[in-house]
């Protein structure tokens, strides 16, 4: 993905796995696609995504209140 930039990790952090969610356009249609740096541990990935969904949900609810 030419030109892709991501936020840097914190001091002392080393990456082990990456999951990239990309909004893509193909033949005039927009959809979502993902790529990983290696085959994912599906249980870990599901846990991480579940936590992120809940945090995002809370942020959105706070914005509406």
C-alpha positions in Angstrom: 0.0 0.0 0.0 2.2 2.8 -1.3 2.1 5.9 0.9 0.6 4.1 3.9 1.6 5.8 7.1 0.7 4.6 10.6 1.1 6.1 14.1 4.4 5.2 15.7 4.6 2.7 18.6 5.5 4.0 22.1 9.0 4.0 23.4 10.3 0.5 24.1 7.4 -1.1 22.2 8.2 -3.7 19.5 5.6 -4.9 17.0 4.7 -8.6 16.8 1.7 -8.6 14.5 -0.2 -6.1 12.4 -3.8 -6.1 11.3 -4.6 -3.4 8.7 -8.2 -2.5 7.9 -8.4 -0.6 4.6 -11.3 1.1 2.9 -10.8 0.3 -0.8 -12.4 1.3 -4.1 -12.6 -1.2 -7.0 -14.6 -0.7 -10.2 -16.4 2.4 -8.7 -17.5 0.6 -5.5 -16.2 1.1 -2.0 -15.7 -1.7 0.4 -13.5 -2.8 3.3 -10.6 -5.2 3.1 -8.0 -6.3 5.7 -4.4 -7.6 5.5 -2.3 -9.1 8.2 1.5 -9.4 8.7 1.2 -13.1 9.3 -1.6 -15.7 9.8 -3.5 -14.4 12.8 -4.2 -16.2 16.1 -7.9 -15.8 15.6 -8.8 -15.9 19.3 -6.3 -13.1 20.1 -7.5 -11.1 17.1 -11.2 -11.5 18.1 -10.4 -10.4 21.6 -8.5 -7.3 20.5 -11.2 -6.3 18.0 -13.9 -6.9 20.6 -12.2 -4.6 23.1 -11.7 -2.0 20.4 -15.3 -2.1 19.3 -16.5 -1.6 22.9 -14.1 1.4 23.4 -15.3 2.9 20.1 -18.9 2.4 21.1 -18.4 4.1 24.4 -16.7 7.1 22.7 -19.6 7.5 20.3 -22.2 7.3 23.0 -20.3 10.0 25.0 -20.3 12.2 22.0 -24.1 11.9 21.8 -24.7 12.6 25.5 
